[in-house]
Amino acid sequence: MGTHLEHGPNVLDPRLIQKYDVAGPRYTSYPTAPAWNDQFTADDALNRFQAAGRVGADQPLSLYVHLPFCRERCTFCGCNVVVAKDSTRVDRYLDYLQKELNLVSKALGDRRTVSQLHWGGGTPTFLDVEQLQRLFGMLTEVVTLTPDAEVAIEIDPRVTRPEQLDALRALGFNRISLGVQDVDHEVQEAIGRHQTLAETQAVYRHARALGFGGINFDLIYGLPAQTSETWRQTLEEVIALRPDRLAIYGFAYVPQVKPHQKRLNLYDRLSGEQKLGLIRAANETLSRAGYAPIGMDHFALATDELAFAAKNGTLFRNFQGYTVRPANDTVALGVTAISDVAGSYVQNDPALLRYYAALDAGRLPTERGIMISDDDCRRRQVINNLMCNLSWTMSDEDRIYFQPELERLQGMVDDGLVKIGGDRVQVTELGRLFVRNVAMTFDAYLPRQTNQFSRTV
Ligand SMILES: C[S@@+](CC[C@H](N)C(=O)[O-])C[C@H]1O[C@@H](n2cnc3c(N)ncnc32)[C@H](O)[C@@H]1O
């Protein structure tokens, strides 16, 4: 094994790590994706979009567009991407997004106000300037952005040119997230992603100069070839740039669903103990540099709105990450995209050709979904509270409803991960490292699904 991480002064009890290092969801939704099913059809989806339309024209929506194209596949990547050598394939994709938008907007009726627009991928800046403008025009033809709307895009610095950033800013984009992952050369070699610090710096500085706010960097801990030393260096280089936000994801190694990850060198994979060492080092270094922890795996400067929200308990979470702007419904377009509408999750087909075929037939490209039951809804609320605010305040009724879960939670109280006092369940600082495990206590579907997930630690 090429990596040896020293323990910090407060070494974690290895028994704790052994006990809690299990496969588990990240809870970007509840019920989580493996519980969704293909009995939920395109007609059901249409019915849900129509129901969302009846909620009222004044209720803002969140709108997500998935742009799956990437120039190459990074070996570590767990996302659903389409590798393409140039942007000519994008024009056809935009034609189909237009078809989908027509179907969805018709169903939504006059509910057309959007407080959050997010383009994710894949690599949204795989689109050239003209394609970026075409997509934005297509959307704003149909929806109206609120004056304070969050308009965000994910950027891969390796394929983003200054004129693309200029065009995005001119269109009204105000938030940007940069894929960085790790700046160390050996780690980049191990994960098949070569990105110089100069590339990251150039895009970041240009975005700053253009006035983008809430600038985020994505980093990953637990990657092959990372050591405590390379990680310390990465954190230092990144902090020196002062992004407003950092998302520091635990590496999701899921070769059972992403077979290309099998190409990673297994000897270089880190143990749970080593991964926890890295995230704890990040916690300490970032806190010294003025970053506050936000829910699970996010950090923000005290001046950022996410930090205020985390302090006031007004943080929300959706598929795009943490946000301060809750929208009742998220409408998502594009291959593999996930909508959260009118009490349901609806996922589009992940295969490009099937996505096109459904739209050619005049149908929504739904692959699967689920109606959220009352029980799901109750559990989702608890899990969201834990993931966002690290605490949950119970009503008397909750206490009875969740009695078995509260009993099971006792083990985590004994291990110092959770405190229960009066009507409040509080995740401790130590428990923050295991918050997925705490949330899992309230998940009614888990016993049947665990082999689908990455490890919690
Ligand atoms: C869909 S990607 C889009 C970013 C863009 N394509 C890029 O690479 O710069 C969003 C983020 O997901 C995270 N991610 C992808 N695969 C992951 C994995 N296996 N484990 C943890 N995080 C992962 C990365 O941090 C990445 O920046």
The ligand as an SDF file (V2000), in Angstrom:
LIG
                    3D

 27 29  0  0  0  0  0  0  0  0999 V2000
  -20.9730   15.8410  -12.5430 C   0  0  0  0  0  0  0  0  0  0  0  0
  -19.4480   16.3370  -11.9740 S   0  0  0  0  0  0  0  0  0  0  0  0
  -19.3720   17.7830  -12.9860 C   0  0  0  0  0  0  0  0  0  0  0  0
  -18.0710   18.5210  -13.0150 C   0  0  0  0  0  0  0  0  0  0  0  0
  -17.3010   18.6010  -14.3200 C   0  0  0  0  0  0  0  0  0  0  0  0
  -17.6290   17.5630  -15.2630 N   0  0  0  0  0  0  0  0  0  0  0  0
  -15.8410   18.4770  -13.9670 C   0  0  0  0  0  0  0  0  0  0  0  0
  -15.3710   17.3380  -13.9740 O   0  0  0  0  0  0  0  0  0  0  0  0
  -15.2030   19.4620  -13.6560 O   0  0  0  0  0  0  0  0  0  0  0  0
  -19.7700   16.9470  -10.3950 C   0  0  0  0  0  0  0  0  0  0  0  0
  -18.8620   16.5260   -9.3070 C   0  0  0  0  0  0  0  0  0  0  0  0
  -19.1460   15.2230   -8.8500 O   0  0  0  0  0  0  0  0  0  0  0  0
  -18.0450   14.7630   -8.0770 C   0  0  0  0  0  0  0  0  0  0  0  0
  -17.8200   13.3500   -8.3230 N   0  0  0  0  0  0  0  0  0  0  0  0
  -17.7910   12.7110   -9.5210 C   0  0  0  0  0  0  0  0  0  0  0  0
  -17.5080   11.3970   -9.3500 N   0  0  0  0  0  0  0  0  0  0  0  0
  -17.3470   11.1810   -8.0170 C   0  0  0  0  0  0  0  0  0  0  0  0
  -17.0510   10.0510   -7.2150 C   0  0  0  0  0  0  0  0  0  0  0  0
  -16.8490    8.8410   -7.7600 N   0  0  0  0  0  0  0  0  0  0  0  0
  -16.9700   10.2130   -5.8770 N   0  0  0  0  0  0  0  0  0  0  0  0
  -17.1800   11.4230   -5.3210 C   0  0  0  0  0  0  0  0  0  0  0  0
  -17.4660   12.5340   -6.0160 N   0  0  0  0  0  0  0  0  0  0  0  0
  -17.5490   12.4210   -7.3510 C   0  0  0  0  0  0  0  0  0  0  0  0
  -16.8520   15.5800   -8.5320 C   0  0  0  0  0  0  0  0  0  0  0  0
  -16.3380   16.3360   -7.4510 O   0  0  0  0  0  0  0  0  0  0  0  0
  -17.4060   16.4520   -9.6380 C   0  0  0  0  0  0  0  0  0  0  0  0
  -16.8080   17.7140   -9.6900 O   0  0  0  0  0  0  0  0  0  0  0  0
  1  2  1  0
  2  3  1  0
  2 10  1  0
  3  4  1  0
  4  5  1  0
  5  6  1  0
  5  7  1  0
  7  8  2  0
  7  9  1  0
 10 11  1  0
 11 12  1  0
 11 26  1  0
 12 13  1  0
 13 14  1  0
 13 24  1  0
 14 15  1  0
 14 23  1  0
 15 16  2  0
 16 17  1  0
 17 18  1  0
 17 23  2  0
 18 19  1  0
 18 20  2  0
 20 21  1  0
 21 22  2  0
 22 23  1  0
 24 25  1  0
 24 26  1  0
 26 27  1  0
M  CHG  2   2   1   9  -1
M  END
$$$$
